[in-house]
Amino acid sequence: MSEQVLVALGGGGASVLAATLLHNQGFRVSVVFFDIHDPRSTAFLTDCHHSHFDQNFKNVEKFCEHLGLPLSRVSLGEEFEAEVVDSYIHNALGGVTPTPCFSCQKRVLLPALLKEADRLKIDKVSTGHFAQVLLEQKSGDVKVLKGVEGAYDQSFMFSDLSQEELKRVLLPLGGIGSQMLQKLLFQIELDEFNKKTLSPIRTEPCFFSGNQPNEFVKERIPQTLYKHGVVKTPEGLVIGDHLGAYGFRLGKPPVGATFSFKEYEKKKLIVTEIDTKNKFITVNEAEKIQINPVGFKNIKLNPVESVVQPLSVDIRFGMAHSWSKGNLFLFENGFGYAELFEPTKEAWNGRPVTFYKKNELLGSALISPVQLVEDEEESSS
């Protein structure tokens, strides 16, 4: 009997194409649709969002009927609210870079897919992510590799899965180029999907309902946190003010700040520090930002016992295609730092990173101020 696989479909072209390819390869494909919209949620504020999720499910339902695939629908509204929305607000108030799409994929969708497969007694799972998994015959270990199409690569999404979990994953799209993938998508005999265009992964949250990030956060926090504050330079010079530090993001322009000197209004400024407790933000001119070394916490490498230090790595910042090369040094308790070969402008507190050796995914971490990393090392030694 052919092997069974559970595929997560959200209504996009990539996941539908993954299910189609596996079906054509002889797998017994079952489908699950994860509904992250909860009617009680404060994240999705408009009827447009409600109808968007409902229409996606109808499209998935039609696709499953077309191929005769069993379909289940699982609500993840509470998980999404707790792990993504609440985490986004908490990080924004703490001056840490929010990463909602990372949180959604790693903490909500992938764990839910494995859990639903267990419930259905299905061993293999699959998604439409552009990445590759390779089983090493000698060691029995699974390696995660970049997708062959660099602009579409999503291998970083699998950095937190264990070896046992990775052995269950099938990723049929990662080894195919984008032009061939688009050609295969056009061949699907349903207008809901064959007219879609494959595109690189989105990096903006899906739950703003058209609001800017600061408006989204402001609507969900007490008015006592709407605190007027000042804008400083790295030297401590006060050059302006703002209506709430929660509304700014590290590495982004200080939109909403008011400057006392016209010369600063013309400069390309970037937020480099957010202190919500003391109500100030620090900005610097973009061309002057040179970050090196970079500190990390929550470092996870696979397998960690084989690491020889320093480890020469390629570092991917967040979900964007921003890369640096450097040497990674590891401490105890998941802390460490990287000495970069060239300074970067992308290393902001709380931002997730993934480590690679050429095309192989090695692990992940969160950026942490270097001083905190050094203090942690001193306390553990």
Sequence and secondary structure as in RCSB ss.txt:
>XXXX:A:sequence
MSEQVLVALGGGGASVLAATLLHNQGFRVSVVFFDIHDPRSTAFLTDCHHSHFDQNFKNVEKFCEHLGLPLSRVS
LGEEFEAEVVDSYIHNALGGVTPTPCFSCQKRVLLPALLKEADRLKIDKVSTGHFAQVLLEQKSGDVKVLKGVEG
AYDQSFMFSDLSQEELKRVLLPLGGIGSQMLQKLLFQIELDEFNKKTLSPIRTEPCFFSGNQPNEFVKERIPQTL
YKHGVVKTPEGLVIGDHLGAYGFRLGKPPVGATFSFKEYEKKKLIVTEIDTKNKFITVNEAEKIQINPVGFKNIK
LNPVESVVQPLSVDIRFGMAHSWSKGNLFLFENGFGYAELFEPTKEAWNGRPVTFYKKNELLGSALISPVQLVED
EEESSS
>XXXX:A:secstr
   EEEEE  SSHHHHHHHHHHHHTT EEEEEEEE   TT SS  SHHHHHHHHHHHHHHHHHHHHHT  EEEEE
 HHHHIIIIIHHHHHHHHTT    HHHHIIIIIIHHHHHHHHHHTT  EEE   SEEEEE TTT  EEEEE SSG
GG  GGGGTT  HHHHTTEE TTTTS HHHHHHHHHTSS HHHHT        S S STT  HHHHHHTTS GGG
   EEEE TT  EEEEES GGG  TTS  TT EESSHHHHSS EEEEEEETTTTEEEEEEGGG  B SEEEEEEE
ETTGGG  SSEEEEEEETTSS EEEEEEEE STT EEEEESS BS   TT EEEEEETTEEEEEEEEE HHHHHH
HHHHH 
